[in-house]
C-alpha cells in the first residue's frame, strides 16, 4: 500500500478546516489534492481525533499481517493434505 504524503495530523487539520466552513474546493486547491481524496478521508476519519486515527491504522496493519499468516498456514495445510492423499 502506498504511503500518503500527508501525516495523520495534517489530515485531521484539513478535515477540521472543512468543519469550520472552508469549502472543499478551496482546501483541495490549497493542499494540492483531489476532492475524491478529501471525501475518502472524511468517510474514513470523520469524527475521529489523531489518537483514534493512529489506533485505526495500527489495527489495519495488524489485520493485514494476520491475513497473510492465515494464507500461509492454509497453503501449508493444503500441501500436507495433498501429501497424505497421495500416499494412500
N, C-alpha and C positions, 0 to 999 in steps of 0.2 A: 504494500500500500504506500502511495506517495505521501511524503511528509508535507504538511501545509506550511506555507511561508508565513502564516500568521500564528502567533502564540495564543495560548488559551486566554490570557489577559487581554490581548488585542481583540479577539473575537467577542469577548464579553463587553469590552468598551464600545465596539461597533454596535452591538445589539442594544446596549443602554442608550446610545445616542439616538437610535431609532425610536426607542420607547419615550424619549424626551421630545420627540416631534420632528427630528431631522428626516427628510424624505429618503427613501431607499435609493433613488437615482442619484441624489447628492452624495450619499455615503459611498455608493459604488464608484462614482467618478473620483471621489477624494482618495479612496483606498486602492483603486485600480483592480477592481474585482467585478464579476458579473452579478446581476440581480439574482440569477438562479442560485449562485453560491450563497448569497445572503439568505435567501428563503430556505435553503437546505440547513444552514446554521440555525435559523430561527426555529425550524421544526424540530431540530435535534437538541439544541441547547437552550431554547426559550424557557425562561423561568428558573434557570439554574444559576448558581454562583460559581466562582472559579474552583472551589474545592470539590463541588459536586461534579463539575466537568472533568477534573483530573481523575476522580474516582471512576467515572464512566469509562474514560479511556483506559484505565488500568484493568477494569473488568473486561473490556473488549479484547485487550491484548491477552489476558489470561484465557478467555474463551477460545481465542484463535489457537493458542498453544495446546489447550486440551483437545480441541477438534483434530489437530494434527496428530497428537499422541494416539487418539482413538483410531484414526485412519490407519496409522502404522500397525497398531495391535490387531486390527481387523484383518489386515493383509497377512500378518504372521499367522493368525488363526486359520485363515483360508488355505494358506500354504500347508500348514500342519494337517488340515483335513484332507487335502488332496493327496498328501503322502500316505496317510492312513488308508484311504480308499484305494490307492494304487497298489499297496502291498497285500491287500486281502484277496 
